Amino acid sequence: METYQRLLGEIEQIPAIDVHSHISLDSPVASDLSQIALYHFISSELETAGVDPAIFDVESPKKKLARAAAGFASVRNTASCWCLEQILGDLFNLSLPHEITDIDNAFDCVQSLAGQPEWTREVLKRANVSKVLVCIDWRKPLSSNEDVFAPILRVDSLVNEAHSARTLDQLGKATGQSVYEVGELKKAISELLGNAKRQGAVAVGAAFEPQIDFVPGDRESAGSVLSLALLGQKIAREDRKAIRSYVLDIVLNCCAEYELPFQLMLGVRHVQASDRAITGYESTSAAMYADLFRRHSDTTFDVFVSDATICHELLVLARNYANVLLSGAWWYLQFPSSIRRILRDRIEMLPMTKSCAFISDAHCVEWVYGRARLVRKELALTLSQLVSEGYLSFETSLEIARNYLQDNPKRVYKI
């Protein structure tokens, strides 16, 4: 425990870089208490604990939280709720919602602090987070008034819906380029990523579901599909694969040209006709992505995973390809035991230059604080165990922590 406390004290002094969030650049702080307390990780736990889902559709934030408050007694054991406790207690001196006796005062407290001009920087200062990378859809503007944020250009729909005439039209509008044949498609994508780079983007990213597969892109096949799409024809499954594979190859080639790393998110499957997401895995995925990494050896891939089943396979890929990193604990792996297992495996199997530790996945800066507390705690616990077992010296463990929290993100994302 003494080693853990020493390490935690040192790790808390390292300015961290959050390499993945969903914060709104227009409104980075929570507008009210419900945006913090009913963060989607929490609301899903409340719903499975028996809280009526209709409550989350109540228009008034105060009424919504008041009606959901009793459910917090059933979820106060979860790691998400632990993060929420740190946020509410440390930043606002508040308890969990089911223990709040004056809901009006609690809302006033959050709104008065969040309304202060320097609240964003104050929260990040307390979290000791120097930079937050923010995912922004490729169809939206990238600019921010805060230099603590840096954009990641998300191209999920551009790749997955490349067979759609609507997507091609949106690409043309976003770049000022006509997109009527594959040469113009390639030029437009290059223009899109070049513009993003010039506007401050530090990475490109996309999440691909397990059933989405890729092959080496073929210009002729993609051209045929493009013609069909522009004519409004229904596109067959294999033809969809042909054009998305071609588009992904263009995107990755442009990433190499513009020196933009590619954040690749794997292991989540959305359930049809619902808003649910579950983990997912296909046995052929590792070999397919190995081929992708090989073909695009000049592109740096920072891979996030949400399915424990493929964690080891991806570790093996990262050991074999110099251009592949594994970072953070994403989505359903953002829990203490999973984080600890992931960190230990990566420390044992990969050079210390091959991982970034901190992914908040936050939608407001207050949750960056909560996730930062969790990651630092688990990193200190993992390293202290390795020190006590004789695998690492105290000094080496601190070097790993500095690489994971600060040096690797700085180098990979050129911050």
ABEGO torsion letter per residue (X at the ends): XAAAAAAAAAAAABBBBBABBABBAABABBABAAAAAABAAAAAAAAAAGBBAAAAABABAAAAAAAAAAAAAAAAABAAAAAAAAAAAAAAGBBBAAABABAAAAAAAAAAAAABAAAAAAAAAAAGBABBBBBBBAABBABBABAABBBBBBAAAAAAAAABAAAAAAAAAAAGBBBABAAAAAAAAAAAAAAAAAAGBABBBBBBBAABBBBBBBAAAAAAAAAAAAAGBBBBAAAAAAAAAAAAAAAAAAAAAAGBBBBBBBGBBBBBGBABBBBBBBAAAAAAAAAAAAABAABBBBBBBABAAAAAAAAAAAAABAABBBBEBBEAABBAAAAAAAAAAAAAABBAAABBABBAGBABAAAAAAAAAAAAAAAAAAAAAAAAAGABBAAAAAAAAAAAAAAAAAAAAGX
